[in-house]
Amino acid sequence: MIKTDLFQQLLDLGCDWKIQDILVNKDFKEIDIYVHYTKSTCIFPGTDEEFDLYDFGSSRRVRHLDLFEYKTFINVRFPRVKNSKGDVRTIETDWIDKRVSFTYLFEKKVLETLDMSKNQTKTAAYFDTTFDIVHSIMTRGVERGLRRRDFIGMWALGIDEKSYGNGQKYITVLSDPVTHRVLDIIEGRTTDDALELISWTVPPAQLDKIELVAMDMWQPFMNAVGEIIPDADIVHDKFHTAKYLNKGVDNVRKQEVKEQEILKNNKYLFMKNKENWTEKQRDKFEQINQINLITAQAWKMKENFKEIYNLGRKQLCLSFFKKWYTDIVESDIKPMIKVADTILNHLKGVINSAVTYITNSAAENLNGQIQVVKTVGRGFASVEGYRNSILFFFGKLDMAPL
């Protein structure tokens, strides 16, 4: 017979519960602790009313934190209580959700380990439990976190698309660019998809307080924001605009490389920030610049555009753009004119980006970390599994069970 005093302190289930017996199985390295309810009365769930104990439910074996490297289980029969109307309910406790087969402390430890391991399979192996148990704990954590989440003080949104699966499918990601948290996702990237995502995620009262929405130049997203948050300003962050400018320069290079051997294998020279050039790349650019190639001229146009982000006022940005746009058109460099026209068509959003620090980096960063998320699931057979993992790792949710 094992002394129960130490275990009583370690379990700390409260004064209403007492250990009856402890069994140790050395072959399976398991400890079974048997506890029973000590009071003759119970609080009826959802009320403050106390009634006499009615009866006990069937015996259950639930997983708890390991003790001395032994898998530990609590064996318990939860008491039931009948109210004055004759309704019978199982009592609630502060150490387990009666609907699951593990205690809150076990659940909390699994959540912490999963957050560190980024892998459900490895977490299940660590606790010597099943993948399904770990997955259910992660799902419960996300559900709790979403119920607890608030939007107080939120005044900006970010919306972006991300391919998944074999690359032929897309999800739309809604984020808070200030706190860098993912708010939710939906399958698809149409206007209707974006409208549904925004409307179900952000409470109507909070939508009225949204001032800025960061996004790329995808028209369906712009349409959705214009319809559901018409007073919000759209922001096309500078990193997305830079992609268009880089693409324009590279298209010029592709045309000119047919006649200029020096441009071969130098694609990334013109896409890389000059501050990050190597000495060899600096020398190469000087060679190209000295012979005044069209590619070098296009690169300078791209670099000149960066000045718009240093001006700080909308009117100054507009004046700068007019001059920059005129210079591009007069250059007659077709790929750069195409880029300039694209920026012109989205000028308000580009200038908004120049005068605010808001970017779409929360969703953009997600794209770079997606491989980490993919290791958590079994290939994400469903968008719901994908959503669950993204919210777990990037939702900044309060998922603690206690």
Secondary structure, DSSP 8 states (H G I E B T S, - for coil): ----HHHHHHH---TTEEEEEEEEETTTTEEEEEEEE--SEEE-TTSS-EEEEEEE---EEEEEEEETTEEEEEEE--EEEE-TT--EEE---SSB-TTSSBBHHHHHHHHHHHHHH--HHHHHHHTT--HHHHHHHHHHHHHHHHHH---TT--EEEEEEEEETTTTEEEEEEEETTTTEEEEEEE--SHHHHHHHHHHHS-HHHHTT--EEEE-S-HHHHHHHHHH-TTSEEEE-HHHHHHHHHHHHHHHHHHHTTT-GGGTT-HHHHHS-GGG--HHHHHHHHHHHHTT-HHHHHHHHHHHHGGGGG--SHHHHHHHHHHHHHHHHHHT-HHHHHHHHHHHHTHHHHHHHHT----SHHHHHHHHHHHHHHTTTTS-SSHHHHHHHHHHHHS-------
